Amino acid sequence: MRFLVAAFGDPGHVFPAIALGRALRERDHDVVLETWEERREAVEGAGLGFTAAEEYQMFPPPDPDSADGDHAAEAARALLPLLNEMQPHVVVSDILTLAPALAAERSGIPLATLIPHIYPVVEPGLPFFAVGLQPPRTPLGRAVWRTGQRALNIGLEHGRRDLNRQRARLDLPPVTRFHGGISSELALVGTFPQLEYPRRWPASVEITGPMTFEVPHPEIDLPPGEKPLVLVAPSTAHDSGNHLVRTALAALADEPVRVVATTNRVVPQSPIEVPDNAILVDWLSYSQLMPSASLVISHGGHGTVARALGAGTPVLICPIIGDMSETAMRVSWAKAGLSVPWRLCKPAPIRWAARRLLEDSSFTARAAELAAWGQQHDGAARGAELVERLARGRAPA
């Protein structure tokens, strides 16, 4: 069969899409991945077909009345010739990638949505997504969040109205449900089920487990010695001042640990002081470092957190933006790590949290439980199975 997989170009979104595409390819299907031109080498290196996506602002969404407001509809219209030529059995669209979803519906092609992080649709009685709070423990707390749902619905209504304006430009009927950009046929949630709060799940939603992919990179020399290894792995898209890397290196300078930090190719605006027990590189292989580390410090990008937990390594998260606060809270709730608010990202709090995570073996034991689950549940393989099933007209199971 033939599949088009489309993804927003940031690593946290395109890498899971590549993993899914590769799993479909391993099942002897033809796969084309649509994403940013800068990802061509990674996509083709994974053995997938590549087509360049029109790049437009998706997050935060532009004002629909602005010059950029119709780009999603225009990008969808530009994709129609490819769909007509390729005739894919299913289009799989990343949650931030609206144009392929619109184009698939316009062409009458089944659609699946890939959500490469925590499921963002809130159930009444639970905290709003990205607020970064644990579920309420009392009926009163649940009632408070249900009451607050009315305020959330105002924002969701605004999003639905903007989506329907894009749909109208393609002569598609308006949607009446919230989160209309997520497929009602199949939504693949690429996270650990242990990070999801207990709730009722729609029949079309499947938690597959993380979908991981990495561009090959040469191994690096680790700091010598046998002391615990700490990996500092910041976001690739945020923290232009390398604040987390600088803070973590200062916090751990006199601790009985070895430290490997990476800038993840965020070029320092000023020199970064590297203590004697640490090394700093511009890029590294998570496949090499994650299994060797006793602790990973990050901003909380889901891809990095999933790789760490998948290796049985607890995480210390300093969330900076977006869904990172949600991921940080879920990790704390699951007892697989700790979080330090961004406003407290200073040497003393980081040092305290790192000491606790390294000294309390329960965090490592819990991370090992998630890793064991991940070894038995290949997220990309499960996703490919479900997408294939959708193409054959069978309901997810």
N, C-alpha and C positions, 0 to 999 in steps of 0.2 A: 504494500500500500504506500501511499504518498502522504507526507505530513509537512506542513509549514509550521515552524516554531518561531515565534517572534518575541523579542525581549528588549527592554530598556538597556542601554549600553553600559551602565555601571556594573562593576564586577559582581556585586551582591545579587544582581538580577540576571545578567547574561551568563554567568558561570553555571547556575542551576539549569538554565535553559540548554546550555551545551551538554550538560550531564544527561538531561532528559533526551535530547536529540541523539546523543551517542547510544543510549540504551535502546531507543527505537531502531537505530541503525543496526545494532547487534541482533535485533529480531528480524533482520533482512528487509527492512523497509527503506524507502527513499526519503531522505530528510533534507529540507532546506531551512536554514536558520536566517531570519531577517533581523539584523541589528546594525549598530553603528559601524561605519567603515573601519574604524580603528581596531575592531575586533576580528577582522577578516582572517588574519593569520591564525588566531586561536581557534576559530571555527573550522577553517579548512584543515588545520593540524589535527583536529579531532575526527577528520574523515567525513565532515558534513558539507553539503552544499551551502553556499553563502549568497545572500543578496543584501545590498546596502539599504538600510531604512532611511527614510527622510527624517532628519533630526529636528525635533520641535520641542518646545517647553511643555512638559507634562506635570512636573511637580516643582513648586506649587503651580496649580493650574492657572493659566492666564485669564484675564477678564474676557468673557466671550464677545464683548463688543470692541475689544482692542484689535490691533493689526494682527496679533498672534492668535486671536480667539478662534479662528476657523481652521487652524493648522491640522488638528486631528482629523477633521472631515476631509480636508484636502489630501492629507497623507493616505487616508483610507481610499479615496477615489484613485489616487496614483497606484495603489496596490491592486486594484481590480484586474488590470490586464494580466498580471502574474497569476492571480488565482484562476482566471479564465483559461490560461495556458496550462498551468500545472494541474488544475482540478484536484486539489488535495482532499483526502478523505476526512481529515480533521485539521483545523487550525488551532494551535495552542498559543495563547497570547499571555504574556506576562501581565500581572495586575496593573502595572504602571503604563502599559503599552496599549492605548485605546484604539489606535487606527486599525490594526489587524483584526480586532474584535468586531469593529464596525464593518470592515470590508468582508469578513466572513459571513456576517448576517446578511449583508447586501447581496452576497453571492449564493446564499442558501446552503452554506457549508457548516457542519457541526462545529461547535466551539468549546474548547476547554480553557480554563484559566489556571495559570501557574502562579501560586502565591509562595514566594521563596522566604517566608518568615512566619511569625505568629499570625493566626487567622484574625483579620481586623474587624470582622463584623461582630458587634456587641450584642450580647443577649441581655434583655432587661433584667436589672437586678445585679449586674456585674459592672465594674468600673469601665469608663470609656477607654477605648484603645488609645495607646500612646500617652495616657496620663501617668502610668507607671505606679499603680496602686494595687495592693492585693485584694482578693475578693472579700466582701464583708462576711463577718462571722455570726451576725445576729439578724433576725427578721427586720429589726429597725434599720440596720445598715442596708439591707437589700431594698427596703422600701424607699430609702433616700435615693438610691441609684435609679430605682424605677421612676421616681418623681423627676429626677434630673434628665431622664430619657426624653422628656418633652423638649428640653433645651437642645439636646443632641439632634433631635429630629429636625429642628430648624436648619441646622447646618446640612443635614442629609437632604432636606428638601431643596436647598440651594444647589447642591451637587447634582441632584436629579434634574433640576431645571436646566442647568448648564449642559448636562449630557443630552437631554432631549433637544436642545438647540443644535448640537452637533448631529444628532440623528436626523433632524428635520432637513439639514443640508444634504443628506443622502437619501431623502424620501423614505426614511424608516419611521415606523409608527412610534409614538412616545412610549416609554416604559412607565409603569405605575409603581414598581417596587423600588426601594432604596438599594444602593450598591448595584445598580444596573449594569455596571461595567464588568461584574463577575458573572461568569457563565452560570446559568441555571441548569445546564446539562451535566457539567463536571468541573469541580474546582479541586485542584491538587495543592495541598498545604504541605510545603516541604520543611517541616520542623519535627522535633521530637514530641510525641504525644504527652510526655512527662512535663512539657512546658506549657501545656494548654490547661486552663482552668476547667473543672468539671462543668458540663453544660449539655443542652440538647443540640444534636448535630443535624443539619439538613441532610437528606438522603443523597444529595449531589456532591457533598463535601467529603473528601478523603484525606486523612493525615497520612502521608506516605513515608515520612522520615526525610531527613535532609538529602538534597541532591548536590553532590560535591564534584567539583572539577577544579583542576589547577594547571596553569601553564607551566610546563617543565622548566626547572631552574637548577643550575649547578649547586651542589651542596657547599656549605661554608664550613670553615674551621670553628669549632666551638671553643669558648674559654676553657683553659685547662683546669683539671681538678675533678673532684667528686661531689662538690657541694651542689645543692638543689639548683636546677636551671630555671630561670624565669624568662619568659618570652614577652616582650612588649611589642604588640602588634596593633598599631593604630588604624584608623579609618583611612581608606584611599581617597575619600572624597571630601573630608572635612578636616578641621584643625590645621589650617594653613601655617600656623606659627609653631607647629610641632610641640604644643604645650604638654600633651600627655607624655610624650617621649622624654622631654626635658625633666618633667616632674618625677616620673618613675625612676629615671637614672639617678637623680638627686636623692630620692627616697631610699634607694637600695644601695647607695654607694658604700656604706659601712656595714651592710648586713652580710651574714654568712651564706651568700648565694652567688651564683654566676648569672650574668644577665646578657641576653642577646636582644637588642632593640633594632627595629627597622623603621625607616622613615616612610616606607611604602611609596617611594619616589615622590614624596612631597618635599620639594627642595627647600632646605632650611633658609630662612631669611637672615639668620645670624648663626655663628658657630654654636654647636651643641657640645657641652662639656661631657666627656665620657670618662667615668671613673675607672680605676684599675681593674675592677672585677667585671667589667662589661665590654662588649663590642657593639658597634653601631654599623649597620649596613643599609643600603638603599632598597634591597629586595631580598627575599629568601623563600625557601620552599617550606610550606606548612607541613608537607609530608615528612620532611626531615625533622623539623623542630617540634611539632606538636607532641609526638610520642615521647620525645626525650625530656620535655618540660615538666616541671612539677607545678607550674602556675603560668597562666596566660593573662596578661593585662591588656585590655582593649577598650575601645569606645563602646562596644556592644553591637557592632554590625552583626547581623544574624549569621552571615556566612562564616565569619571568624569564630564566633561563639560555637556554632555547630561543629566546626572542624576541631576545636579544642575539646568539647564534650565527647565528640566521636572518638577522640584519642584517649579518653578517660582522664582528661586534665581539667581541674577546676579553673574557674575564671574570676577575675576581678574586673568589674566594668565601671567605667566613668562615662556615662552617656552624655552625648553632646547635643543631639538633635534627633527629630523624627521619632521612629519607632525604637530607638536605642533604649529609651527609658523603659519601654514596655518589656523588651528583651531582658534588661537588667533586673526588673522586678520578677519576671518569670523564673530567671535563674536563681535568684535569692529564695523565692517561694519553693522551688524544687530542691533547695539545699545543695545545689551544685556549685555555688559561688557566692560572692558578695558584690554589692554595688556601693559606690561612693558618688554622691551628686557632683555634677560638674563644678558647681560653685565651691566645693570642698576639694577639688583636685589640686592638692598641695602635698608637699613631701610627708608631713606628719600623718595625715589620714591614710595616704597610700601605704606608708610604712606599717601602720597599725593593721590595716586590712590584710596586707600581704603576709605579715607575721601570723595572723590568725589562720589564714587559709593554709599556710605551710605547716603549722603546728597541729591543727585539728584534722586528723585523718578522716573524719566523717565526710568532709567535702570531696576528698579524693575517692572515697568509697562510693559516694553517690554518683560522681562523674563516671566511675567505672561501670555502674549499673546502666547508665544511659549508653555508654560505649558498647556494652554487651548487647543491648537491645538493637543498636544500630548495626552490629555485625550480623544480626539475624534478619534485619529488615533493610534491604537496599532501596532507598527512596526513589532513585531514578528508575530502577527496574520495575518497582511497583507502579510508578507513574506511567511508564511505557505500557505496561499491561492494561491499565485502565483506559489509556488513550486508544489503544488498539481495540479494546472492548467497545468503546464509544463508537469507533469507526464501523464496527460490525453491528451497531444498533442494539447493543445489550446494555442494560442498566449497570452502573457501578455496584460492586459487591465486596 
